[in-house]
Amino acid sequence: MTKKDSSAPQEKGKATTITVAQINADRINLLANQYWAPHTASNHDTYNPEIIEDIYFKEIRDTRHSVRRIMMLEFSQYLENYLWPNYRRETASHAHMMSIVFMLNEKFRERVSVWKCFEDNSAEFPGFFQQCLESCLSNEKPTATFMREQTALLLFLNHCFNSMEVELCREQAKRLVSLTMWSCLQPRRREQELRAIPEWKKFWKKLQKRDKPEMKEKLEWERHFLQKLMIKFMGILDSISIDGEISEDVIRYCERFLELLIDLEALLPTRRFFNTVLDDCHLVVRCHLSNLAKREEGKLFTQ
C-alpha cells in the first residue's frame, strides 16, 4: 500500500497549460514586475532575500513543487534575473539554493538553454555546487518535503554529470569521480586495483604528494562524497518494510538514485573509477535483496 500525501491534489498533464490572462493576473507576475522583470527594470524595488523565502515556501514547497507554479517562475525569468545574480554562498539560505535547483531542473524539463545564465556571477558556482553537495548528505527526518527536496538535488547532480562538456560543470563534477575517489576503498582493494594498472599506481603516488595540508579535509570530503551518498541511499532503502504503507516520495527518491547511478556508469568520464567504488559498496546486491524490490510499488525500481 502506497502512502499518498493529501496536502495537494496530483496535477494532470493538461493542467500545466497557462494562458496569457492567467499569467497577467498571477501573484508571481506581480512580484516579477516589482523585482526582476526586464521590462520594468527602471522601477524595481531593491533586492530583498525575504521575497525568495516567501516564494519558495508558498509557491514551490507548500504546493508540493507544483509544475504549474514552477513554470510560471521560469516564464518570468526568475532564475536568471533574481535568484542567480543575487546568490552569495556566505549568505544564501537553504530556500535560495533549493529555488535555484528547482528552476534549473525545470529548464532541463522544458529543454531550454540552461547553463548560459550562470556565466554571469560564475565565480559563485563552486560555492553553490558545494552547498548542494552538503545538502545531499543531510540526514534529517525523511518527511515528504525533505524527500522531495532530496530527489530534486539528485536530479540536479545528474544534470551536472551529464553536462561535462560545459566547463562550469566539468570543473566541479570531475573532482567527485577522479582517481582520488579511491581513497574511500579498503586499502587491500585499492592496492589490488592499482597493481592491475601500473600507470594508475604511479599517478596515485603523485596525487598523494600533490595534496596541500590545508586542503586535505576538503579534498577528503569530496573524495568520499559519492560513497557517503550511496551509504545514505542504502539506509533509506533498508528503512522500507516488506509490507505496510510506503511513501511515494521515498520510492521516487530511490528510483532517481538508481537513475543517477546508471548515468554515472554509462558515461566514460565518470564510470572509470566510480565503478570500483560502486562494486566495493555492494550496492547492486543490496538493491536486489531490498524489500522495495519485492513489493508491487518497486516494479520501476527493479527494471
N, C-alpha and C positions, 0 to 999 in steps of 0.2 A: 504493500500500500504506500503510495507516494503522498507525502505531506505537502499540501499546497498553501502558499501564502495568500490569504484572502484580503490583504491590505489594499489591493488594487486589482481590477479586472485584467485578464490577459488581453493584450491588444491583437486585433486581427490585422492581417497584412494590408487590407484596403484602408484601414483606419489611419495609416500613416500619410495619406494624401492630404496636402494642405492647400487651401485656396488663398487667393490674394486678400480677400476680405478678412479671413481668419488671421493672416499674418499682420495686417494693419491694426487689428483690434487687440492683438495678443499682448500680454504683460511683458514678454521678452522683447518684443519690438519697441515698446515704450521705453524700456530700460536701455536698449541699444541706441535709440535716438538720443538718450540723455548722456550716455557714457562712451560709446565706442563706434557707432555707425559712421562710415566715411562721409556720407552726405550731410552730417550735422557736426562735422569736426570743429567748426568755429565756435560752436555753442556748448561743447562738452563740459560737464562737471569734472572736477579734479578726481583723480584715481581714489577709489575707496575700497579697501580689501573686504569690507563687510558686505559689499554687493556680491562678491564671489562666494562668500559663505552662504548668503541668503539664496542665491541662485542654485548652488549645489544642493542644499538641503531641501528646498521647496520644489525645484524643477527637475532634479536628477535623482537624488537619493530617495526622497519620500514618494516619488512616483514609480518606484521600483525600476529606475533607469529607463523610463519611457522613451521608446524610439521616436515618438512624435515630438516630445519636448526637446530631445537632443537634436533632432533635425531642425527645429526652429532656431536653436542656438547656433548650429552650424550655418544655417542660412544667413544669420545676422553677422557672421564673421567674428564670432565671439573669441575663438582661439587666436586668430592672427592679429586682432585689433585690441584685445584687452587682456586675455589670460597670459599669453606668452610675452608680450612686451613688458609686462609688469611682474614677471616671475623673477624672484631672487631667492636663491637657496637658503640664505640666512633667515629670511622672514616668511617664506612660503609655508602656508598651513597645509594640513592633510587635504582639506577640501580643495585648495588651489591645485595641488598636484593631481588629485583624482579628477578634477574637472578637465585638466589638460589630457589626461589619459583617455577619458570618455570621448572627448572631442576628436582626438587623434584616431581612435578606433572607429568613430563614425565616418571620418574621411575615408578610411580604408573600406568601410562597408559601402560607401557611395562611389568608391573608385575614382576619387578626385585627387588632385595633387596634394601630397601630404607634407613632405619634408622642406619644401621651399620656405614656408613661413618661419621655420626655425633658423634660417640663415642669418636673420637679424637677431641679435642677442644670443648668438650661438655659443658664446663663452659660458652661458649658464646651463647648457645642455648636459655637460658631465655631472653637475650637481643635481639636476633634475633626474637623470638616469640613476644616480646613486640613491636618491630619495625613494625612487620606485623600487629599487632592489631591496632596500631596507624594509619597505612596506610588504614586499612579497614574503618575507620571512617572519612577519608578525604572527604572534601566537595568541591572539585574542580569542575570546569565546566565539565559536563558529555560528554566529547568528546569521539570519538570512541576508541582512545588509552586508555584513562582513564578508560572507562567501561570494556575494555578487561583486563586491569590490575586488576581492582576490582573483576572481575569474577574469575581470576586466584587466587586471595587471598581467595575468598570464597571456592574454590576447595581445597586450602591448608588447611584451617581451618577444612573443612570436613574430610580430610585425618587424621588430628591430632586427632579429636574427635573419629574417627573410629580406631585409633591406641592406645587406652587407655591401652592396655596390655603392651605397650612399656613405660618403666619408664620415659624416656626423655619427651614423650608427656603427659603422665598422670600427671606429676608434674605441668605442665603449664596449661593444659586444665581443670583440676578439679577445679582450682581456679575460673573459669568463671561460673561454673554450680553447685556450692555448695549451702548450705542453706543460706549463707550470701548474695546471689544474691537477696534475698527477700527484701533487704534494698531499692530496687527501686520500691517496691509495695506501693500503697497508704496505710497509716497507718491502716485504718479500715479493708482493705482487708487482710493485713498481720496479724493483730490481730485475725481476723476470721479464717484464715488458721492455725495459731499456736494454737488457742483454740481447734481446732478439733483433734490435736495430741499433748498431754501434753509433751511427751518426746522431741519433737522438740522445744517446748517453753522453756524448761529448757536448752537445748543445745544452743538456740538462746541467752539467757541471758549470758551464759558462753562465747560465742563468742564475745559479746559486751564488756565484761570485759577484754578479752584477747588482743584486738587491742592496738597496741602501738601508742601513739600520733604522733610520727614522721613518721609512716607508713600509717596514716589514709587517706591521699589524694590518695596515690597509690592504697590502698585497695578499696576505694570507686569507683575509676575509673574502676577497674577490675569488681566490682560487678554490675556496671551499663553498662558494655560493650555490652552485648547481647541486652539489652533494647535499647540502643542508635543505635545499628546496625539495629534493627527492625524499629526504627523510621526513620532512613535514607532510608531503603528499601521502606517504605510506602511513603516517599516523592518522590522517583523516580517513584514509581508506579502511584502516583497521577499526575505526570507530563505528563503521556501518554494520549493523546486526544482520543476521540471516533472515529475519522476518520483522514485522512491525513497521512503523512509519519511517519514512526516509525523506529528507528534504530534497526537493527538486534542485535547489541551488547547490547542494553538496554533489549531487550527480553531475550537474553541469560543470562544476569545478574539476571533477575527476576526468570528465570527457575532454575538457580543454587542456588539462595537463598532459594527457596522452597525445593529444594533437601537437602540443609543443615538442614532446619527445620524438614523435615521428618526424617532424620537420627538422629537428636537430640531427637526427640520424640520416635524413635524406640529403642534407647539404654537405658537400665535401669540406668546406672550411670549418664546419662545426663538428662533424662526426669523427674526424681523425683521432682526436684524443678523448672526446666525450664518450665514445662508445665503450672504452675501457672502464671509465668511472661508472657508467650505467650498469655494466656487467658486474662490477665489484659490489654494487648495492643490491644485486639480485632483485631488481625492481620488477622485471617482467614476470619472474616466478611468483612474486608476491601478488601481482595483479591477477594472474591465473587462479591463484588459491584464495583470492578475496571473496567475501560474502557478496559483494556487488556483482561479481561475475556470475554468481549462481542465481541471482534474482532476475525477475522479469524486467525490472527497470534498468538492468545492466546490459541489455542487448546491444545498444550502440557502443557501450564501453568495451565490449568483448570483440567487436568486429575487427 
